[in-house]
């Protein structure tokens, strides 16, 4: 078979599996009260060929999202509840649960996004369920997938300065982009913007880059001052956050272009003070052994005599954190997801089985109904 024929065959398999995936997602959504649910469409042939070539050296059989769906859960406890419900309801069909991008010590997806992926086998076809956290989804939304694809295709994560992506564009193109940007933010004027309107804040930030590259420094200054105010007001960000400091750096650059050297100098002093603070915190965290000997000789001697002591202490700390986390989850589970116990009891630990094997049981032509999942 040619690669195109393989892709077409996968597409046909995906179409057969789609009804089962729809029912599974409807059942999960009905049990947990999802913030948002989306199904399909089947990945296009050309898109599949392009993805296989780019990510899997042309191996189409490694593509797991020909048939796909998305679920948006309220928070991390809701995600844990969903995983438990999935395990107890159709565990034998699950082929992989990928949560690496949600772990703090793992890299995010290109573009900064993080989510969970569940791969299930339906009708002998691997399907993908993307599980998104509501706070992340608010920032991303459907448009975020376009941003993600662009980040992958153009490797934009390699830019130290996001506005460098505009380098090389002629003035006509830049002017057209500014008109498009103005249309995008027209429904929410800058002066009426609130700190929690993240989408429009990001849109205005992108517009700042266009202003700066096009020489519209007065417009850039006005926009930057408003964005700094909004970031400073945000309870999740504040005046010392790196995003706020980045905006100050851009403002300094704009003020210099406008000949406002005194104000630019004041901004530079603020940025430098923040850099010194961060360096001081880093230096404090990386004290040398000599500093440790002077400050705490007993502790330093212990480390010399027992070099693995710190490692063991970190491991013990991690165990305590895991134990505390599990305890917290049990409390939340009892309060918000008590139905999980009823579901497990009613199903005997697994709704879908096949006489003890990990194969798919024919429940209404392998469709998992809402009633089945809800016990």
C-alpha positions as CSV (number, residue, x, y, z in Angstrom):
1,X,0.0,0.0,0.0
2,X,1.1,3.5,-0.7
3,X,1.3,6.0,2.2
4,X,-1.8,7.7,0.9
5,X,-3.7,4.5,0.8
6,X,-2.6,3.7,4.4
7,X,-3.8,7.1,5.5
8,X,-7.1,6.6,3.7
9,X,-7.5,3.2,5.5
10,X,-6.8,4.8,8.8
11,X,-9.4,7.4,8.1
12,X,-12.0,4.8,7.4
13,X,-11.2,3.0,10.6
14,X,-11.5,6.3,12.5
15,X,-14.9,6.9,11.0
16,X,-16.0,3.5,12.3
17,X,-14.6,4.2,15.8
18,X,-16.1,7.7,16.0
19,X,-19.6,6.8,17.3
20,X,-18.0,4.8,20.1
21,X,-15.8,7.7,21.1
22,X,-18.7,10.0,21.0
23,X,-20.7,7.9,23.5
24,X,-17.7,7.5,25.8
25,X,-17.2,11.3,25.9
26,X,-20.9,11.9,26.4
27,X,-20.9,9.5,29.3
28,X,-17.8,11.0,30.9
29,X,-19.2,14.5,30.5
30,X,-22.6,13.5,32.0
31,X,-20.9,12.0,35.0
32,X,-18.5,14.8,35.8
33,X,-20.2,17.9,34.4
34,X,-17.5,19.0,31.9
35,X,-16.9,22.7,31.1
36,X,-16.7,21.9,27.4
37,X,-16.8,18.9,25.1
38,X,-15.7,18.7,21.5
39,X,-15.7,15.8,19.0
40,X,-13.7,15.4,15.8
41,X,-13.5,16.0,12.9
42,X,-11.6,13.1,11.5
43,X,-8.0,14.2,10.7
44,X,-7.7,15.0,7.0
45,X,-5.5,12.7,4.8
46,X,-3.0,15.4,3.9
47,X,-2.7,16.6,7.5
48,X,-2.0,13.0,8.6
49,X,0.6,12.6,5.9
50,X,2.3,15.8,6.9
51,X,2.2,15.0,10.6
52,X,3.7,11.5,10.0
53,X,6.5,13.0,7.9
54,X,7.3,15.7,10.5
55,X,7.0,13.7,13.7
56,X,7.3,10.0,12.9
57,X,9.7,9.7,10.0
58,X,6.7,9.0,7.7
59,X,5.3,6.2,9.9
60,X,1.5,6.8,9.7
61,X,0.8,3.9,12.1
62,X,2.2,6.1,14.9
63,X,-0.6,8.7,14.5
64,X,-3.1,8.3,17.3
65,X,-5.4,11.3,16.7
66,X,-7.2,10.4,13.4
67,X,-10.3,10.0,15.6
68,X,-10.1,12.5,18.4
69,X,-12.1,14.4,21.0
70,X,-11.5,16.9,23.7
71,X,-12.9,17.3,27.2
72,X,-12.4,20.4,29.4
73,X,-12.4,19.7,33.1
74,X,-12.7,22.3,35.9
75,X,-9.5,21.6,37.7
76,X,-6.9,19.0,38.7
77,X,-9.2,17.1,41.1
78,X,-11.7,16.8,38.2
79,X,-8.9,15.4,36.0
80,X,-8.1,12.8,38.7
81,X,-11.7,11.9,39.0
82,X,-12.0,11.5,35.2
83,X,-9.0,9.2,35.1
84,X,-10.4,7.1,37.9
85,X,-13.8,6.9,36.2
86,X,-12.1,6.0,32.9
87,X,-10.0,3.3,34.5
88,X,-13.0,1.7,36.3
89,X,-15.4,2.1,33.3
90,X,-13.4,1.1,30.3
91,X,-9.9,0.4,31.6
92,X,-9.2,-2.6,29.3
93,X,-9.6,-0.2,26.3
94,X,-7.1,2.3,27.5
95,X,-3.7,2.0,25.7
96,X,-1.9,5.0,27.2
97,X,-2.4,7.9,29.5
98,X,0.1,10.7,28.8
99,X,0.4,13.4,31.5
100,X,4.1,14.4,31.1
101,X,3.4,17.9,30.0
102,X,1.4,18.5,33.2
103,X,4.4,17.7,35.4
104,X,6.4,20.7,36.7
105,X,9.7,19.1,35.9
106,X,8.7,18.4,32.3
107,X,8.7,20.7,29.3
108,X,5.4,22.1,28.1
109,X,4.2,21.6,24.6
110,X,5.4,24.1,21.9
111,X,3.7,27.4,22.7
112,X,3.6,26.7,26.4
113,X,0.5,24.6,26.6
114,X,-0.1,21.6,28.9
115,X,-2.8,18.9,28.9
116,X,-3.5,15.2,29.4
117,X,-4.0,12.6,26.6
118,X,-5.9,9.3,26.9
119,X,-5.5,6.9,24.0
120,X,-8.3,4.2,23.8
121,X,-8.7,1.4,21.3
122,X,-12.2,1.2,19.7
123,X,-13.1,-0.9,16.7
124,X,-9.4,-1.9,16.5
125,X,-8.5,1.7,16.0
126,X,-6.5,3.9,18.5
127,X,-8.4,7.1,19.3
128,X,-7.3,10.1,21.3
129,X,-9.1,12.0,24.0
130,X,-7.5,15.3,25.0
131,X,-8.3,16.4,28.5
132,X,-7.8,20.1,29.1
133,X,-7.8,22.1,32.4
134,X,-10.2,25.0,32.4
135,X,-7.7,27.7,33.5
136,X,-5.4,26.7,30.6
137,X,-8.3,26.3,28.2
138,X,-9.4,29.9,28.9
139,X,-6.1,31.1,27.6
140,X,-5.9,28.6,24.8
141,X,-9.3,27.9,23.5
142,X,-9.8,26.6,20.0
143,X,-7.6,29.4,18.5
144,X,-4.8,28.2,20.7
145,X,-4.4,25.1,18.6
146,X,-3.6,27.3,15.6
147,X,-1.0,29.0,17.7
148,X,0.4,25.6,18.7
149,X,0.6,24.4,15.1
150,X,2.4,27.6,14.2
151,X,4.8,27.2,17.0
152,X,5.6,23.7,15.8
153,X,5.8,24.6,12.1
154,X,7.8,27.8,12.4
155,X,9.7,26.9,15.6
156,X,8.7,30.1,17.3
157,X,9.8,28.9,20.7
158,X,13.4,29.5,19.4
159,X,12.8,33.3,19.5
160,X,14.2,35.0,22.6
161,X,12.1,38.0,21.8
162,X,8.6,37.2,20.5
163,X,8.6,40.3,18.3
164,X,11.5,39.0,16.3
165,X,9.0,36.9,14.4
166,X,8.1,40.2,12.6
167,X,11.6,40.7,11.3
168,X,11.8,40.9,7.5
169,X,8.2,42.0,6.9
170,X,7.8,45.0,4.6
171,X,5.9,48.1,5.7
172,X,2.9,47.3,3.6
173,X,2.5,43.9,5.2
174,X,3.1,45.4,8.7
175,X,0.4,48.0,8.0
176,X,-2.1,45.4,7.0
177,X,-1.3,43.4,10.1
178,X,-2.0,46.4,12.2
179,X,-5.4,46.9,10.6
180,X,-6.2,43.3,11.3
181,X,-5.0,43.6,14.9
182,X,-7.2,46.7,15.4
183,X,-10.2,44.7,14.2
184,X,-9.4,41.9,16.5
185,X,-9.5,44.1,19.6
186,X,-12.2,46.6,18.5
187,X,-14.9,45.1,20.7
188,X,-12.9,45.7,23.8
189,X,-11.2,49.2,23.9
190,X,-7.9,49.4,25.7
191,X,-9.2,51.9,28.3
192,X,-12.0,49.5,29.4
193,X,-9.8,46.4,29.6
194,X,-9.8,44.5,32.9
195,X,-6.9,42.4,34.3
196,X,-8.8,39.1,33.9
197,X,-9.5,39.5,30.2
198,X,-6.5,37.4,29.2
199,X,-7.3,36.9,25.5
200,X,-7.5,40.6,24.8
201,X,-4.4,41.4,26.9
202,X,-2.5,39.0,24.7
203,X,-4.0,40.5,21.6
204,X,-2.9,44.0,22.7
205,X,0.6,42.7,23.6
206,X,0.9,41.3,20.0
207,X,-0.2,44.7,18.7
208,X,2.5,46.4,20.7
209,X,5.1,44.4,18.6
210,X,3.5,45.7,15.4
211,X,3.5,49.2,16.6
212,X,7.2,49.0,17.6
213,X,8.3,47.4,14.3
214,X,6.2,49.9,12.3
215,X,7.6,53.0,14.2
216,X,4.3,53.9,15.9
217,X,6.0,54.4,19.2
218,X,3.4,56.7,20.7
219,X,0.7,54.0,20.3
220,X,3.1,51.4,21.7
221,X,3.8,53.5,24.8
222,X,0.0,54.0,25.5
223,X,-0.7,50.3,25.1
224,X,2.3,49.2,27.2
225,X,1.4,51.5,30.1
226,X,-2.1,50.0,30.1
227,X,-0.8,46.5,30.0
228,X,1.6,47.1,32.8
229,X,-1.3,48.5,34.9
230,X,-3.3,45.4,34.2
231,X,-0.5,43.0,35.0
232,X,0.2,44.9,38.2
233,X,-3.4,44.7,39.2
234,X,-3.6,41.0,38.6
235,X,-3.6,38.9,41.8
236,X,-1.8,36.1,39.9
237,X,0.9,38.2,38.4
238,X,1.7,41.5,40.1
239,X,4.4,44.2,39.7
240,X,7.5,41.9,40.2
241,X,6.4,39.1,37.8
242,X,8.7,38.4,34.9
243,X,5.8,39.3,32.4
244,X,5.4,42.7,34.0
245,X,9.2,43.3,34.0
246,X,9.3,42.3,30.3
247,X,6.6,44.9,29.5
248,X,8.7,47.5,31.4
249,X,11.7,46.5,29.2
250,X,9.7,47.2,26.1
251,X,8.4,50.4,27.5
252,X,12.0,51.6,28.1
253,X,12.9,50.8,24.5
254,X,9.9,52.8,23.3
255,X,10.6,55.8,25.6
256,X,14.1,56.0,24.2
257,X,12.7,56.1,20.7
258,X,10.5,59.0,21.7
259,X,13.4,60.9,23.3
260,X,12.0,60.5,26.8
261,X,15.4,59.6,28.2
262,X,14.7,60.5,31.8
263,X,11.6,58.2,32.0
264,X,13.5,55.5,30.2
265,X,16.3,55.7,32.7
266,X,13.8,55.3,35.6
267,X,12.4,52.3,33.9
268,X,15.9,50.8,33.4
269,X,16.6,51.3,37.1
270,X,13.5,49.4,38.0
271,X,14.4,46.5,35.6
272,X,17.9,46.4,37.0
273,X,16.7,46.3,40.6
274,X,14.5,43.4,39.7
275,X,17.5,41.6,38.0
276,X,19.6,42.2,41.1
277,X,16.8,40.8,43.4
278,X,16.6,37.7,41.2
279,X,20.4,37.3,41.2
280,X,20.5,37.7,45.0
281,X,17.9,35.0,45.4
282,X,19.8,32.7,43.1
283,X,23.1,33.3,44.9
284,X,21.4,32.7,48.2
285,X,20.1,29.4,46.9
286,X,23.5,28.4,45.5
287,X,25.7,29.1,48.6
288,X,29.1,27.5,48.3
289,X,30.3,24.9,50.8
290,X,32.6,27.5,52.4
291,X,29.7,29.8,53.0
292,X,27.8,26.9,54.5
293,X,30.8,26.1,56.8
294,X,30.8,29.7,58.0
295,X,27.1,30.0,58.5
296,X,26.3,26.5,59.7
297,X,29.4,24.4,60.5
298,X,27.6,21.5,61.9
299,X,25.4,21.1,58.9
300,X,28.4,21.4,56.6
301,X,30.3,18.8,58.4
302,X,27.3,16.5,58.2
303,X,27.3,16.9,54.5
304,X,31.0,16.2,54.2
305,X,30.7,13.1,56.3
306,X,27.5,12.0,54.7
307,X,27.3,13.3,51.1
308,X,24.0,11.5,50.5
309,X,22.2,13.1,53.4
310,X,20.7,15.9,51.4
311,X,19.5,13.5,48.7
312,X,17.8,11.4,51.4
313,X,16.2,14.4,52.9
314,X,14.8,15.4,49.5
315,X,13.4,11.9,49.0
316,X,11.8,12.0,52.5
317,X,10.4,15.4,51.7
318,X,9.0,14.1,48.4
319,X,7.4,11.2,50.2
320,X,5.7,13.5,52.7
321,X,4.4,15.7,49.9
322,X,3.0,12.7,48.1
323,X,1.4,11.5,51.3
324,X,-0.1,14.9,51.9
325,X,-1.3,15.1,48.3
326,X,-3.0,11.8,48.5
327,X,-4.7,12.7,51.8
328,X,-5.9,16.0,50.2
329,X,-7.2,14.1,47.2
330,X,-9.1,11.6,49.4
331,X,-10.8,14.6,51.1
332,X,-11.7,16.2,47.8
333,X,-12.8,12.9,46.4
334,X,-15.2,12.3,49.3
335,X,-16.6,15.8,49.1
336,X,-17.0,16.2,45.4
337,X,-16.8,12.8,43.7
338,X,-18.4,10.3,46.2
339,X,-20.2,8.8,43.2
340,X,-16.9,7.2,42.2
341,X,-17.2,4.7,45.1
342,X,-20.7,3.8,44.0
343,X,-19.5,3.4,40.4
344,X,-16.7,1.1,41.5
345,X,-18.9,-1.0,43.7
346,X,-21.5,-1.4,41.0
347,X,-19.0,-2.4,38.4
348,X,-16.8,-4.5,40.5
349,X,-13.9,-2.3,39.6
350,X,-14.4,-2.3,35.9
351,X,-17.4,-1.9,33.7
352,X,-15.9,-3.2,30.5
353,X,-14.3,-6.6,30.6
354,X,-14.2,-9.7,28.4
355,X,-14.1,-12.6,30.8
356,X,-10.9,-11.5,32.4
357,X,-9.1,-10.4,29.2
358,X,-8.1,-6.9,28.1
359,X,-10.2,-7.1,25.0
360,X,-13.3,-5.0,24.3
361,X,-16.6,-6.4,25.4
362,X,-19.5,-6.0,23.0
363,X,-21.7,-3.7,25.0
364,X,-24.2,-2.4,22.5
365,X,-21.8,-2.8,19.7
366,X,-18.8,-1.7,21.9
367,X,-20.6,1.6,22.7
368,X,-20.2,2.6,26.4
369,X,-23.5,4.2,27.4
370,X,-23.9,7.0,29.9
371,X,-25.9,4.6,32.2
372,X,-23.0,2.2,32.2
373,X,-20.5,4.8,33.3
374,X,-22.7,6.3,35.9
375,X,-23.4,2.9,37.5
